[in-house]
Amino acid sequence: MSLLLDVTDSILNVLNTVTVVDFVDIAILSYLVYLLIKLVRETRAGQLVKGIVLLGLGYFISSIVGLKSLKYIISTAFDIGLIAIIILFQPELRRALEKVGRTRFGLNLLGFGESQDELTEKWSNAIQSICDSCVELSATCTGALIVVERQTKLGEQIETGTILNALPSKEIFGNIFYPKTPLHDGAVIMRDGIILAAACFLPKPQKEELVNKKLGSRHRAAIGMSENSDAVVIVVSEETGQISVAMDGVLTRDYTHEKLKKLLTQELISKNQDSIIKNTKKTPVERLLKRRKK
């Protein structure tokens, strides 16, 4: 009975010292843990976490039983654990940092880049050219792979190709992906409504063994690129002429001209405008100051 009273007193003492800041601290920490779990779930990192847990369990058991050699080996491994985790989890940590940095707010605030109206006009023309080209390439079963860069910069992939810096058009896409041209084997990468490079090599999917065996190299490259960035990747199959789009590691298929145009407009223009409007929205204090000035 006295033990129960002591435990109750201890809990009450802790609760009496808790402040609002402590709740905020716990909420932030919980959210970070949630993001970490979400990051490693269903990836290679998930298996690595299981291995780390097993090592911890092995250390605990060896300490109890008295297995000195095993305990020494595991404790030595833990001594360099932080460096090992950074090396082993490098792809996942990189993707997490890229996601954190996917915002145009900082660039807009500093005045870098083109105006929103200029980008919207460029992308409107580019989307029309992409859709027209994909439909024509689909009709002739000419394979194509078009990567549309968004917030994640694709410098590594661009370096593997040939720089073009060309305005998009049906004719240019047709020449690039014509089977007998030097640039047809690889991906076109677009940035800010411009064809930046062609014949670029893309990364493989993280779990290539889980990808449908019927999908060819273009579709696999599209999935891999969309897993490693926030890019929108358009694929035209050279076997069936089917138009597909990969985003966030998910491949959707059977796109028509209208359906593709609607998707690209939503992803490249509408969402970007909504994000800028949200970031530049005035606070209540700013609105009050504006009223007083009037």
Disulfide bonds with the S-S distance in Angstrom:
none
